[in-house]
Amino acid sequence: LAQACISAPFSSFRRPASPSSAMKFFSILSLLGSVAATPVPHELLLQVQELQAELSTQRQVIQELQEERRLQAAESESIDDKITKLQEADLGLGGALDSAWLVLCGALVMFMHAGFAMLETGCCRAKNASNVLMKNLVNVCCGTLGWWSIGWALAYGEQNGNGFIGTDGFFGFGFYTRDKASGVITPVECTADGCQSTMLSWFFQWAFCTAGATIVSGAVAERVKSPTYAAFAFLMTSFIYPMVVASTWGGGWLASLFGVGYMDFAGSGVVHLTGGISGLVGTTILGARTGRFSNPEEFECHNLPLVVLGTFALW
């Protein structure tokens, strides 16, 4: 219709000669207007929307590929760092478990002092109960000072080839490292075998050291004054016991004898043997208590419940 109108001669658009011609003319014009106002077909809109959705999908795929490549690049670049972190985590976990175990075992050995105190107090006469208890307390206090100041260094310090005694680590030196620039204190030292704190090792060995000295207090019960025994406890924990440890656990001459090392079970060859021999020497020098064999009924245990409780604590 539009083509017909356009191709029609100009004369056909002149004023119509009759009303019917004018009516036809206006009908053609209204038809052309309705055709011009017709909306875009629905199929075309659907195609546009599909193209937009496909474009959005393509963009999302591109973003995912870019992120995957970025992660792959990051993993390939930091694989060595991840291995290092895993090794550090493994050492850290091993060090934590070792530390927890040493703290637990050290606390259990420390609890032996309560057993010694109850056993010795229950076995002695009632008039000497306070003296025996005081000696057990003095033993731990003076023994701690002796082990911290001198004993640890002699037992576990660098022997420099002498095979008998350590030469460094006195008064807690070397228990930790301190960064001079930042002032950060690092108590743990990590090696290929794991991480270990020197202070924690000191605590664990301190428990055995003072336990060995306490054995002597029972052997010489009711025969030694507290100040005298305090001096002996310091000597025992700072010189006598450390000398034995340096030759055995400290890697001294006995540990390298015949190339087999030193094997010990629960400290029986170091703690108990050293404490037992020291107690034997002490009782030999002091002798028996006055009237012990002439009036044996006077030396019976005055508190059996304490004896039993102390036995269970030591067991």
URWO-V431138 format. One record per helix or strand of 3 or more residues. SS is the DSSP state (@ for helix, = for strand). FROM is the first residue (numbers start at 1). TO is the last residue. If there is no record, write none. Layout:
BEGIN
SS;FROM;TO
SS;FROM;TO
END
This chain:
BEGIN
@;2;7
@;10;13
@;19;36
@;42;77
@;79;123
@;126;156
@;170;172
=;188;191
=;194;197
@;198;219
@;226;247
@;257;259
@;268;286
@;296;299
@;304;314
END
